[in-house]
Amino acid sequence: MRVRGVEGGWDGLVVLVAGSRWEGVNFASHHVARALTQYAPVLYVDPALSPITRARQHGWRRASRAELRVVAPRLAVLTPLAPPFPNRPRIAPLTRLMARRAVVRAARRLGGDVHATLLFAPGTRLFGAAGERVRVYYAKDDFSAAADLSAGSADRSGASEEWAAQHADLVVAHSPVLMERWKSFEPVYVPNGVDPERFASVDDAEPAADVSLPRPIVGFVGLLSNRIDLDLLEAVAQRGHSLLLVGARQATFAVDRIARLLDLPNVQWVGPRPYDELPHYLRLVDVGIVPYTDSAFNRASFPLKTLEYLAAGRPVVATPLPAISWLGTDRVRTAVEPEAFADEVDAAIAEGLGPAAVEARRAFARNHSWASRVHTLATALDL
């Protein structure tokens, strides 16, 4: 196993088995991993990649074995190797076996005992691989409701979730809907949070140079996918407001309608951008929007962008998902129907970015920091 920068001090290791790669869009798993290093060293386990995929991304020299590297103090990342087509039903057991062996070798190489495994990706079924004392299923999504997003099997996803909950010592849920779903396991509530300091200086950031829209600008940061209600985006654009879209795009999502939306002179899509560059785009945004559909998957989610917009001092307009309603604040305006949603955007623009309003939004976000969220988790783990 290739290793860079490994030193001592890894006792009490927490193995976090993620469903998203470390070098990519930041999800809850990334934020939890960083914040947990205040309590214990963390090994973040990427989804396994086949040699062919690794070669395409990193070249053949890095394609032949699992890779372990230290990316920050007390934080290491492991990318296990997988066979070709790793998620196919007949191949998945081999993928899991190879990942288990990679985790065992990585924990031994780091030289610390393993206190806990946090399973964000239930399909990996990686409990017990590292001899951990505590097994945690971190229910961050309703995977059985996501088959239309991931082209997976709802039945297989649901079975993996049930397996993870049954084999866990502790279940953590991050939204009111997931708390209800897993209530028989007495879950610990750890809703999503925000890093307030990351967005505190948005108004001092250099504006993103690739944005050519006039103010006011309505901004959406996230994946353009089946989770998004295109009617709401179209309604905002039809009001004549500038609409800035920052994020990747699902290739199969409403191809013709998206093309027509992006052809409008007041709409600009800049594609995916690194997480560290978001302040430069939010610097130009007057209102942040969360235009999600009322699907089972969305109802169980807790959109990170909601608190990130607020931490940047921006007013927010969203659809009334249970997690957003749970926040219980008039700092987030909500609406369902397109015209009503556009009306709320108009009102948010009128509310403006005055110093008092900006500080009030940031103060609210500070009460929902990742530090406080992960303190709850660390307490439950006896860290």
N, C-alpha and C positions, 0 to 999 in steps of 0.2 A: 504494500500500500504506500503510495507516494505521500509524503508528509512535508509541510513547510511550517516552520516557526513553532513547533510544539515544545513547550517547557513544562516544568512541574506545576503543582498546585491544582490538580483536577479532582481531588477527593470530593465526594458528595455530588457527582456529576448528574445533571438532568439531561436526558436524551429527549429531544423534541422532534418527533417524526412528522414532517410537514408535507402538505399537499402541493406546495409551490416552491420553486427554486429560490435559493438565496439571492442570486444575481437576477433580479427581475422586479416585477411590480411588488410593492410592499403590502402584505396582508397582515392579519392579526398575528399569525405565527412569527413574522419578523419582529413585530413590536414586543410580543411576549418574550421572545428569546433575548432581545437586548435588555429589557427591563429585569428579567430574571437573573442576569449576571450580577446584580447587586446582592443576591442571596446565595448563588451557587454557580459553579461553572456550567456551561451549556454546550451540548453537542447538537447542532441543527442538522437534521438528516433530510437532504434533498430527495425528491422523487428519483427513483432509479432510472438511468439512461442506458440505452443500448450502445455498443461500440460504434455503430454507424452514426447514430445521432451525436455522440460525443465527438466523433471525427469531423462531422460537418461543422460543429460549433467551435471546437478547440484544436483540430488537427489530430493526425494519427498518433502523435507522441503521447497524447493524454487520453487516448481512447481505449487502452488495453487493460486498465485496472481501475478499481475504486480510488477516489482521491480524497484525502483529508488535509485540510488546511486551517490555520488559525487566522481569523479575520478581524479580531478585536480582543482586548484583554478578557480572558475567561470565556471566550466564544469561539468554537471551532465549527466548521462545516464539513460534512461528509456527503459526497456524491457516489452512491453505490452503482456498481455496474449491473446491467440487466441484459437478458437475452433479447434478440430481435422481437418486435411486436410484444412488448412486456405485459400489456394489459389484456391480451386475449385470454378468454377463460381457460384454455388448455395450457397456456404459458404462464399465467399468473402465479401458480404455486411455485414454479422455478424462480420467478422473479422475487417472490417473498423469501425463499430460501437463500438466494444470493444476497439479498439485502440484510437478512439476519446475520449471516456470516460476516458481512462488511461491518455491521454495527459492533459485533463482538470484537473484531480485530481493532476497530477504531478506539473502543473503550479501553482495550488493553494497551494500545499504543499511547493513549493519553495518560495512562498510568493511575487513574483514579477509580474508586469504587462508584457504583451507580446508585444514586438515591431514588430516582424516579424516571419513568418514561411517560411522556405526554404524547398521546396519540391524536394528532390533528387529522391524520389521513387513515380512517378506519380500515380501508381496503388493504392496507399493508399488513395488518394483523401482527405487528411487531412486538406485542407484549412478550416479556420473558426472554428476549434475545440477549439482553445485557445483564441479566440477573438482578434487576432493579428491586428495591424494597417496596415501592409504591407504583401502582399502575393507574394512570389517569386517562380517561377518554374525554377529550376536549371537544365538545359538540359545538362547532362553530357554524355549521350550516345544516340544512335538511337535505342531505345528499340523495335520499330516495326521491326527492322532488326535483332533482336537477338533471334528469336524464335528457330532457330536451336541450339543455345547455351543453352537456358534455358528451352527447351521443353514447351514453352508457346505458346500463340496465338498471331500472328502478328497483327491481327485485334483488339483484346482486348488491346494490348499494345499501338497500334497507337491511339485508342480511348481515352485511359487514358492520353496519351501525349497531345492530342488536348484539352481534358478537362482541364488539368493543365495550358496550355498556355492561354486558353480562360478565365479562372478564376483568372489569376495572374495579379497583378499590375505591375510586372516586370519579364521579361524573361532573364535569364543568359545562355549563351552558351559557351562551353569550347573548341570548335574546329572550323576551318573555314567552314567545311561542315554543322555543326549545326547552325552557324551564317546565312548561306544561307537558311537553311531549315526554320528557324523561323524569317526571315527578316521582314515579315509583322508585327511582334510584336516589332520591333526596339530593338532587344536584346542588352544587355551589354556583351562585350567580356571579359571573365575571363578564359584564358587558364590555363591548369595545370601548377604547379610550382614544386619547390623542396625546401627542408630544407638544405641549404648548410652546416650548422654547423654539421648536423648529419653525413655527409660523409667526412668532412674536414680532419679527422684524420684516414682515412682508412689505410694509409700506416704505421701507428703506432699500428694498431689493431693486436691482437693475431690471427694468421691464424687459420681458422676453422680446428679442429682436425680430423674431419671425412672425409676430402678430401684427396684422395690418388693418385691424378693425377700429372704427371710431367708438368712443365711449358714448353712452354707457354700454358695458359688455356684460352679458349673461353667460356664465361659465359652467361647463360640466366637465368634471375630471373623472374618468373611469372608462371601463370597457363598453364600447357600443355593441350591445348584444341583445338577445331576446329578453333580457331583463328590463330593457328600456321601453317606455311608452313613447313611440314616435309621434303620436298625436300631440303630446305635450310639447315636444321640441318644435314641431311644426307650428303650433299655436303661438309659441314665444317668437319664432322667426317672423310670423305673419304680422305681429305687432310692429315690426320694423326695428326691433332691438338687434344689436350685434350679438351673435351667438358663437361662442368659442368652445370647441370640443377638443379636449386633451385626453388621449388614450388610444389604445389599440382598438381594432374593429374586427368583430366576428365575421368571417368571410361569407357566411350563409345568412346573415341577418338582413332582411328586407332590402335586398340589393338595389332594386330600382328606386324605392322610396328614399333610401339614403343618398343615392346619386342625385336625385332631384333636390333634396335638402341641401346638399353640399354645393350644388350649382347656384344657389341663391347668393347674391352679392353681399348680404349681411351675415353670412355663415362662413366660418373657417374651421377646418379640421387640421390640426398640426400633428396628429399621430401620437404614438406613445412617447413619453419623456421620462427620464430618470427621476426618481422620487426627490432627490436633492434639488432638482430644478423647478419643482412645483411653486415655490415662493415667487419665482420670476414671472410665472403665468398668473398666479393669484393677485399679484401686484396690479394687474390690469383689469381684474374682474370686479364688477360692482355688486353682483348677486350670484351666489352659488346655488345650483339646482340639483335635486335628487329625484329625477322623473321616472320612478320605478313602476312597473305594472303590479297589479294586485294578484300575484301568483303565490302558490304555496311556498316556493323557494324564497321569494322576496319577503313574504310575511315572517319567515323564520330568520331573516338576515338582520344585520345591524350595520348599515352602510358607514364605513369609516369616514367618507367624505363629509358627512354631516358635521361632525365635530371639527374636522380640519378646516372647513370653511369658517366656522365660528371662531376657531383659534386664530385665523387670519383676519378676524374682525369683519367678515362679510355677512350680510343678511342671507338667510337660506329659505328657499321655497322647495317643499318636498311633497311627495304623496304620503298619506298618513299611515305608514307602516307601524306595526305595534311597537317596535323598538324606538321609533321616532316619537310616538305618542308617550312612551314611557319617560322620555326626557322631561316632559312636562314643562315646556317653556314656550313663551310667545316669541322667543328669538328665532324660532323656526315656524314659518307660515306653511299651512298645508292646504291642498286642494286635490280633487280627483279628476274633475272634468276639464277638458282643454281650455275652454274660455275662462273658467274660474282660476285655473292654474296661471294663465297669462295675466289675469287681473291681479293675482297675488305678486307676480313678478313686477308689475307696474307699481304696486304699493311699496314693495321692497326697494325699488329704485328711488322712489320718492323719499323713502326713509333716509337714504343716503349713507355716507361714510364719515359723518361728523365724529370728532374725537370722543365724545361721550358715548355715542352708540357703539363705536368700535371697541372701546374699553369694556363696555357692558357685555358684549359678545365674548370677548377674550376672557373676562372674569368668569363667565359661565363655563367656558371650555376648560379653564384651569381646575374646576371642580370635578372634571371627568378625565383626569390625566391617566396615562398608562402606568405611571408610578403607583397611583392609588389602586388601580385595578389589579396590578400584579402583586401588590402587597396583600390583597385578599387571597390570591392564589398561593402565594408563598406561605401565608399563615395556615391555609388548609393542608399544605404539604409539610408542615412542621420544619420549615427552613428558617 
